[in-house]
Amino acid sequence: MTIIQTANLGFPRIGKRRELKTALESFWSGKSDESALRETAAALRARNWQRQKDLGTDILPSNDFSLYDHLLDTAFMVGAVPETHRGASDLDTYFRMARGAGEVSACGHNHSGVTALEMTKWFNTNYHVLLSELKPSQTFELAHNKPLAEYVEAKALGHQTRPVLVGPVTFLALSKPAIGGFNTLSLLPRLLPVYAEVLHSLQDAGADWVQIDEPVLANAPGGQIALALTEAYAHLVREVPGLKLMLTSYFDVHDANLDLAFSLPVAGVHVDLTVRPDVLEKLPSLAGDKTVSLGVIDGRNIWKADLNALLARLKPVVSQLGRVILAPSCSLLHVPIDLAQEDKLDSDLKSWLAFAEQKLEELAILKSALSGEDVSAQLAENAAAIAARKTSPRIHNPAVTERVANLTPPMSERQSPFAERILKQRKRLNLPLYPTTTIGSFPQTAEVRAARLQHGKGQLGDADYDAFLKLETEKAIRWQEEIGLDVLVHGEFERNDMVQYFAEQLEGYAFTQHGWVQSYGSRYVRPPVIFGDVSRPKPMTVDWAAYAQSLTDKVVKGMLTGPVTMLQWAFVRDDLPRGTVCRQIALAIRDEVLDLEAAGIRIIQIDEAAFREGLPIDPAGWPAYLDWAVDCFRIAAAGVADETQIHTHMCYSEFNDIIRAIAAMDADVISIETSRSNMELLEAFIDFKYPNEVGPGLYDIHSPRVPETEEMVRLLARAAQRLKPEQIWVNPDCGLKTRGWAETRPALERLVEAAKTMRANQPVWV
């Protein structure tokens, strides 16, 4: 007889009302103390465990909660703390690693100090993790046993949980080597005793299963990873006999890695079947005596699962397995918490969706159906919703379909090569060497947010709100002129989010009220939902760009979000290929670009912060993705005249392996994050001899720290050793929306001074 259970791999940490964000920001600002923060965190954990249990989940996770980031928690657990980041308390140290720190002057500015750990994306998601920097002499110790503390905490509340750990191989594989050529996996023998100690402590406290996440199994098969996994799990099972380990892969898994996972001496293996549905029928021959966890509910998108279709596939396989666990594909960290909160969402669309809590309900229905219980009413309701979505006339727009079908290669080509365009642009723009600019947004102050909220509630009329925004825009323009920035921005005070603002003005998108998802730390996003064909009914940014440009003789950039990022940072419909959806968006952005140019905007920035994030984990899928992603950017950008300069911006990306694709995008200027990596990310542009212009970010806007001018000069000097001076732009590493003016003003003033220093004794462009 098959034993069937349901499990959750991880639950959103943030709280239904973003309680964690409120508590963190209150603590960081000094308005509350550590005990208040920890009290809020404990209350959220308790609520999460009870809610998951109430929804019928048999196996609850613990240690899936984090005050900032689970990879940072792992570094903290094993004592991988840089000496420079150690603070006055454990929590101070933790947040110094997460956010950096500096010496606060009498005027309140955060000056010199330590930078935050380098940040990158968690595989191909929009969740950011912090990377530990490990050196050959690195040692490890069990410094903070958070997994044990939270297991004991849950047990005291009456919940037997399955603790979650980031696997030792994934932790080392994602860590950054402190010196070139150093293989962080070589530290595995030193790290494994710490993991064994954690597992021993959990076993002694009563844990029978532990979930160990090794998403490196999603990467292409490789000798080093395979050897490391083999060594790690032989050691851990030998050192902690009797404790059952659930080896968890997600996002993808290669056949060779799948065979490897089932060959390891673990008690169970979890497989993401939403990415690899073809693996399901192979599992009975692979499983042996292992418990198999089936990731059948999509943990990264919000569409309701077709339960009847799933059951038809699951029944014959489940009957062949001895013990089966039904689970989401991955942690539910990547989706909003509860659809029931969305009381203003269109009823038809709402019936097609499932958030974290609803996904756990879907698992409970599947378990009941596979166990022979009568859930016919729930299955009928699910079938009706699936059918209604497929046939809804709101999804399909024949005009959009026809426009995509009629795309031609010339629509993706600029009029002239970059070498010819840049001469015309330099003549038109008349900028100095090392031109200074920002990435686009300025601080969204409490006053700006309050005005937006009042306007949304109807408490502030359109005319008054428009006047307020114009005043904020003019103040931003005047201040930029005053400090000497060369290319100005209007500040984006009218925008709530770089994706949502545009999505609200496009057909085919819908929006939630409470669909928040963690991006990193206290930074949450509310991704829009692409449910139908996308088109642009009217101009979106032209009036604000033209107004800002009318205030100054200096160049003001038009600011847009690119088609790939508009796709990646949304919950995307799953009934069309992603490339097709992206081309629809690209045509809408193209219309906006042409309207901006017609309005006299001379520089247009089309941000593609998520360009690399969209890469499939399997390199075999890269060529197809890069083909349509590059094409979509070019469709959006290529319609302008040579004299109009196109910029783009990319965040926290390793560029070496896709540098040719970035060059193929043919943006005149690309700005990138380089401050946390000390300009190391520029190496890809040098080795490739990148022909266009580059704005290497000079300081980390995700930290409140304000660097000194000398530090920025040093970074620019490193850039100048790698690029020609005429290639280099000077800018922060990202937009300044989340910072305060008290940090932004001195940082940008120093950025301008750094550029002036670099111009000294340099020839002037002619």
N, C-alpha and C positions, 0 to 999 in steps of 0.2 A: 504493500500500500504506500502510495506517495504521500509524503508529509509536505504540506504547502504552508508557507508563512509569508508575510509581507514585511518589508524593511524599508527604512529611509536612510539614505547615505549622508544626509546633512540637511539642515533646515535654515532658512534665512535668519540672520542674526539681528536684523535692524529694528524689529518691532513693527506692529501694524500702523503705529502712528510715528514711526521713526524715533522711538524713545532713545535708542542708542546714540543717534546723532545729537540729540538734544543734550544728553548726559555728557558725551565726549566734549562738545564745544563749550559747555558750561565749565567743565573741569579745566580745559585748556586756557580758558579766559580768566581763570581764578575765581569764578563765581560760585563754585562748589568744590568740595574736597574729594579725596580718594575714596573715602567711605561711601559717599553718595554715589559715585560712579560705580563702585563695586556692588552696591545695593541694587541699582538699576539693572546691572548685568545679571545678577542672580535672579531677579524677578523675571527678566526676559527668558532665561534658561528654564526656570520652573514652568512658566506659561507655555513655552514651546514643547517641553516634554509632555505636559498634560494634554495639550491640544492634539499632538500626534497620536497619543494613546486613545483619546476620545474618537479619533477618526478611523480607528481600527488597525493602526500600525502595530505589528507584533514586536518588531525589533527596532528600538529607538536608538539614535546615535547620541553619544556624549563626546565632549571635546571638539564638536563641530562649531562651537561658539568662539568668537575672537573679539577682542577690543579693537583690533585693527586689521590683522591679516594672519591667516593660518601658517603661511610659510615663515613669517616673522616669529610666530609663536614657537615654531619648531627650532629655529635658530636660538631663541631665548631658552628653550627647554634644554638644549644640548650644550649651552654655554658658548655658542659662537658669537660672542659679543665683542666688537672692537674695543680696545682699551680706551680709545678716544671718545667713545660714546657713553662711557659709564657715568651715571649721574648720582644724585643725592639719595635716590631710592630705586628699588626695582622698577617701579612704574615710570619714574623719570628716565631711567636708562632705556626702557622699552620704547617710550615715545621719542626719545632722542634718536634712536635707530629709525623710527618710522618717519619723523618729521624734521629731523635736524634740530639744532639749537644754537643759540648765540648769546653774546653778552648784551644785555639790554641797557641802553644809555639812559641818562636822566630825561631825555626827551621822548623815551619810549621806543626808539628804533632798535631793531634786532640786528646787531652788527656781526662781527667776526664770530666764528664758532665752528661747529661740526656740521657737515652736510648729512642729509638723510641717506640711508642705503639706496642703492640704485633700484629703480623700479622697472618692471617689464610686465607684459601681459601673461596671464595664466594660460599657457598653450594658445588656442585660437579663440579665446573668449575676450570679453571686454572687462573682465575682472583683473585688477593689477596686483601683482605680488612684489615683495621686497626681496632682493637678492643678497644673500650673505657673501662676503668676500673672504675667501679662505686661502691661507698660505701653506706652504709645505710643512712648516713646523706646527701647524694647527693642532691643538689638543681639544678634547671634548670631555664634558662631565655632565652629570644630571644636575643641572643648576636649578631648574624649576619644574616640578612634576605636575604640571597643569592637567594632563590626562587623568592622573589618579585623583586629584582634587575634585574634578568635575564628575568623575565616576562616583566617588563617595557622596558628593552633593546630591546627585540624582538618586542614589540608593536610599539616602535619608528621606527622600520625598516619596519613596515607594516604587521607584522605577529601576528595573534591571536593564542597563543599557549596554550597547556595544560601542566601546570607545573607538574613536577615529584618530589615526595617526597618518601624517604625511610619511610615506615610505622613505627609508634611508637612501635608497638609490635615487629616487626622484629629488630628494633634498640636495644631495651632492651633485647630481647632474645639472640642476638649475643654479647652483651656486657659482659665483664668479671667481676665477683664479686670481690671486693677488699679483702673480707675476706671469708673464707670457710663457706659454708652453707647459704650464703646470696642469696636470690632470687631477681635478678635484675628486674623481672616483678612487684615486689612490689612497684617499683618507678613510675608505670604508672600514678596514680592520680596526681603526681607532674609534670609529663611530658606533659600530655594532654592539660593543659592550654597554653603551649607554642605552640603546634601544632595548637590549635584553634586560637591563635593570628596570626600565619602565614597564616592560611586559611582566616581569616578576612581581612588581608592586601591584599591578592590576590583578594578576592572578591571585595573589595573597588576599586582596580586598574582595574577591568573589566574582571577578569577571570570568566568563567562560568563553566568550568570543571577543576578538579585537579586529576591527577593520583597518587594514593598512593600504592606503591609497598609493598606487604606483602608476600614475598616468604616463610615465615614460614608456610604458608598454604600447602607447599609441604611436610612438615614434617609429621610424623605419628600423627594421631589425639591424642590430650592430653587435659586433663581438664584445666590445667593452661593457655595454649595458647588459647583455645576456650573461656574461661572466659575473658581473657584479650582482645581478639578481640571484643567480645560482648560489654564489657565496653567501649572500645576505640571508636567504631563507633557510639554507642548510644550517647556518650558525644559529639563527633565532629559534628554529624548531628544536635544535639539539639542546640549546641552553634553557629553553622554557618548555619542556615537554608537558603535554596535557592541556595547554592553552591553545584554543583553536584560532587560527588566523584566516581571515577573509581577505584574500588578495584582490584588490579592486582596481580595475582598469576602466577608463572611460574616455570619451571623445573619439576614440577609434582603437582598433587593435589589428595588427598585421597577423596573417596566418602563422608565420614563424613564431611571433611573440605569443600568440594564442596557444600554440603547442608548448612553448616554454612555460607559460603560466600554469598549465595543467600538469606539467612534469615536476613542478616544484613541490616540496613536501609540506604544502599548506592544506588546511582542512576544507577550504572553499575558494571559489573563484567567481568574481563578478564580471559580467561581460555587457558592454553597451550595445544592445541590439537595435537601438534606434539609428545608429550609424552603420552597423553591420548586421542587418536583418538576415543575411544569408548564412550567418554563423549558427542560427538556432538549430537547424536540422543536424548540424555536426556535433552538437553538445553531448548526446547520449554516448557516442563513441569516444569522446574525450574525457568524460567526467570520471569514470572509474568509481571509486568510493567517495569522491569529493561532493560536497554540497555545492550546487550551482545557483548563483544569484543572477536572475534574468533582468537586465535593465530594459524594461519594455515600455515605460512611460517616459516621454521626452522631458528631461530635466532642464533643457535650455530654451524651449519655445513654449508658447502658451495655448496652442491649439488643442482642443479636446481630442483624445485618442479614440480611434474607431475600435471600440471594445469587441464588437462582434467579429470583426476581421482578425483581431488579435487572438481571440479565443479559438477561432478556426485553426490558426497556426499553432497555438500553444498546446491544445489538447493532446494531439498525438505524441508530442515531444515530452510533455510533462509526465505522461503515463509511463514513459521509459526511464524516468529518473527517480532515484530513491528519495531525495530530499531537495525541494525547490524553494527558493526565495524569490518572490516577485518584488521588484524595486524600480525606482526611477533610474534613468540611464546614468545619472551623476548626481551630485549634491543639488538640492533645490535652491541653493544660494543664488542661482542665475535667473530665477523667476520671481515675480511678486508673490505676496503671501496669500491673499484671500480675495477671490472674485466677488464674494458677497458684499464687500465694501463699496463696490462700483454701482451705486444706485442711480447714477446719471448716464451710464453707458447704454447705448442703443440695445434694445432687448434682443433683436436678432443676432447681432454681433456677440453679445454676452453669452448667448446660448451655444456659441461655437468655441468658447474659451475654457481653459482650466488653469488656475494658478496653483501655488504649492499645496494648499489645503485640498483643493479639488483633485489634484493628482493623487494624493493619498487616498481619497475616496474612490478614485478609479481603480487603484490597486486592491482595495477592499472588495470591490465588486468583482474583479477578476478572480480573486481568491475564492469568493463565495461560489461563483459559477463553476470554477474548476473543482470545487469540493462537492458539487452536486446540489447546492442550495438553490432555491428559487429566487432569482433576481431578474425575472423576465421583464418586470415593469421598468427597472433601471436600464436594462439593455435596449428595450424599445424606445425609451426616451433618448438614449444615446444615438440610436440608429436614425431617429427622426432629425436630430440636430445635424448629424453628418450629411444626411441627404439634403437638408435645407440649405446648407452652406454650398454644396456642389451646384445647386440649381439656381442660386440667388442671382437675379439680374443686377444687383448692386456691385457685383465683383468684376464684371466684364464691360469694357468700353471699346467698341469696334474701332473707333478713331485712333485710340492709342495703339491697339494691335497693328493697325495698318501703318502707322507712322514708324513703328519699330521694324516692320517688315520691309519698309522702303529705305532703310538706312543704306548709304553707299560709302565706299572707302574714302572718297574725297572729303566727306563730312568729318573725318578724323584727322585731317592733315592741316597744319598751319600753312599760310601762304608761302613762307620762305623758311629756310633752315635757321637755326638759332644764331649762327655766326653772322647772318645778315640782319636778322631781327634786332639783335642786341645793339647794333650800331644806331639804328633808327630810334630805339627806345632811349639810349643814353643821350642822344641829341634832344629828344623831346622832353625827357625828365630832368636833365641837367643836375644830376646828383653828384655829391663828392665821393671820393673813395670811402670805403667803410660806411655806407649809408645806414642810418639808424631808423628803426621802426619798432613796432610791437606786433604781436601775433593777432591782435584784434580787439579783444574785450578788455574793459576796464572794470574796477571793482563794482560789484553790485552791492551798494551800501544798504543799510537798513532803510534809509529813506526811499531808495529806488524800489526795494522789495515791497515796502509798505504801499507805495503808490500803485504798483502793479496789482497788489492784492485788493486795494480799494477799488481800482478800476474794474477788476474781475467781478467784484461783488456789486458793482453798480453804484458804489458810494462816491466815485470820482468820475465826472462826465468825460466824454471823449475829448472835448476841447481843452479842458483843464489838464487832462493827462498828457495830451499832445504838447501843450505848452510846457509842462514840467519836463518832458523828455527833451524838448528842444533846448531848454535852459541847461540841462545836464550835458547835452551834446556840445553846446557852445562853450561851456566851462572847460570841457575836456579838450576841445580844439585850442582854446586860448592857452591852456596850461602846456600843451605839447609845443605850441609855438614858443612859449616863454622859455622852456628848457632846451630848445634847439633840436628836437627830433626832426628828421629829414622827410620821412613819409608818415603821414598822420593816419589815425583811424578815428571813427566817430564814437567808439566806445561801446556800442551795442547795448545801450541802456534799455532799449525797447524789447530785448530778447530774453526769454526765459532760459533757453538752452540751445546749443548750437544745432541740434537736430530738431527738437520739438518746434522751435520757432518757424522753421521752414515747413515741417510736416503739417503744421496747423493750416498752412496756406495752400497745400496740395490736395488734390482729389486722390482718394484711394488709401488715405491714412485715417486712423482713429486714435483716440486718446483716453487714457484712464485718469482717475483722480488720485488713486492711491497705489498705482502699480510701480512702486519704487524698488529699485534693484541696486545693490552695493557695487560701486566701481572700485573704491579703495577707501579704507579708513571711514571717515564721516562723509565722504563724497558719494552721494547716491544719484542715480539717474532714473528717469521715468520714461522708458523707451516707448515710442509710439508703435502702433500696430499697423502694419501694411496688410490690408485685407483685400484690396482690389487693385485694378489698373491705376497707375499713377499719372497725373497730368497737372499742369499749372494753369489755373483759370486766369490769373492776372499777375502783374509784377509784384514782387515780394519785398524788395529792399531798395528799389530805385529812389523813392522819395527821400528816404533817410540819407542815402549816400549823396544824392544831389544837394540836399540841404547842408550837409556837413561841408561839401566842397565849396558851396557858395559863401562860406564863412572865412575862407582862407585862400591865399595864393599858392600855398604849398599843396603838394599832391596828397589826396586822401584816397586810401584804398577802399574799393568795394569788397565786402566780406561775405563769402558764401561757404556753405558746407558741400563737399563733393559727393557725387553719387554713390561711391563705394561706402563712404562713412554713413550716408543717409540709409543705406541698406544694412550695414553691419550693426549699427546702433539702434536698430528697430527689431521688433518681433516680426519676422518676415513670413508672408504667406508661404505655405508649403505645397501649393498646387501648381506652381510654375517653377521652371529653373531659375536659380538666383541670378544668373547672367541676364535673363530676359527682364526680370524685375529691375535690375540695375540699369539696363539700357532705357527703360521707361523713365527712370529718375534722371538719367543723364540728359535726355532730351528736354525735360523740364528745366534743369539747371542751365542748359545751353540757351534757352529762351531768355532766362534772367541775365546771363552774361552779355548777350547781345543788347538787351535793353539798357544795362549799365553803361556799356560802351557808347551807345547812342546818346546817353545823358551826359557824356563828357568825362566819365571816370577813366583815368589813364592806367591805373593798376587795379587788377581784380585778383583777389586771393580766393582760391578754391581749396579749402582744407580737406585733406584726406588722412585724417589722424588714424583711421582704422584700416589703412590700405594693407599693411602687412598682416594685421590681425585676421584678415579673411583667408589667408593661405590655408589650404588643407594641411592637416598634420602629416599626411602621407605625401612625400615629395613627388610621387608619381602623379598626383593631382595638381601640382603647381602649374605646369604649362597651360592647362585649360583655364584655370582661375586667372592667371596673370594675363592671358590673352584677352578675356572679356573685361577684366578690371582696368587694364591699361586703356583698352578701347573706350570704355565708358568715360574715363577722365578726359580723353582726347575729344570725344564727342561733345562733352560739356564745354571744353576750352577752345577748340580749334576754329571756331567761326569768326574770331576777331581779326582785326588788321594787325600787321607786323608791329606797328607802333604801340599797341596796347600790350602791356606787360602782364603775364599770368604768373602768379605765385601759387604755391601750395605749401601746406604744413603737415608734418608727420610727427607723431608722438612715440617715444619710447620703443624704438624698433632697432633690431639688428638688421643692417642693410646689406651686409656682405653678399648674402646669397640671393638677393633680388635686385642688386644695383643696376643690372642691365634693364630690368623692367622699369625701375624708377627713371632711368635715362630715357627710356622709350616713351614715358609720359610726356616728355618734352616741355615741362614747365620751365619758364624762364628763370624762376628763382624757387628754391625749395628751402624752407626753414625746418630745422630738426632739433631734437633734444640732444645736447652734448655735455651739459654742465656736470651732471652726476657722474658721467663716464670720463671726465677730464679730457674731453675732445677725442676719446678713443673711437667713437662712432664715425669720425671723419676718415678713418683709415680706408673704409670701403670706397669712399669718393676719390681717394688718392690713388689707390691701387688700380682702380678702373679708369683713372684720368677723366673724371666727370667733367663734361664740357660746359655745363650751364652754371648758374650762380647759386651760392649756398649761404644760408643764414644759420650758423651754428649757435644754438641757444647758450647765452652767457651766464644765466643764473636760473636756479630751480624755483619755479613759482609754486611748487607744491609744498614748500617749506616757508615758514614765516621769516627765515633768516635773510638778512640783507647783506650781500657781499660787499667788500670794499672795492674801490676803483682799481686798485693794484691787482686784485685777484682777477677782475675782468680783463685787464690788460694782459695779464699772463696767459689767460685762456685764448685771447685773440692772437697773441704772439704764437702760441702753439698752432692755431688755425693757419696763420700766415706761413708757417713752415710747411704746411701741407697743401695749401691752396694759393693761387695767385691773389695778390691784394685786390685786384679788380673783380674777383669772383665773390668776395666776402661781404655779406650783410651783417649788421649788428642788431641783435634782438634778444629778448628773453626766450626761454625754451617753450613757452606755451602761453595761452591767454591768461589774463589777470583777473578774471571774473571773481575767483574765489579768494583773492587777497584783499587786504584793506589798503586804503590810501596811505596810511602811516608807513606801510612797507613799500608800496608801489612808488611813491614820489622819490624817496632817496635812492631806490634801486635804479630807476630810470635816469635820474640825474647822473648817477655814477656811470651808467651805461653810455650816456652821451659823452661824458668826460673821457671814458676809455677809448671811444672811437676817435675823439680829437687827438688823444695821445698817439694813437696808431697813425693818424694822418700826418703827424709831424715829419718833415723831411721826405714825405712821399710825393711823387709827381701828381699833378692835377690832370684829370682826364681831359682829353681834347677831342 
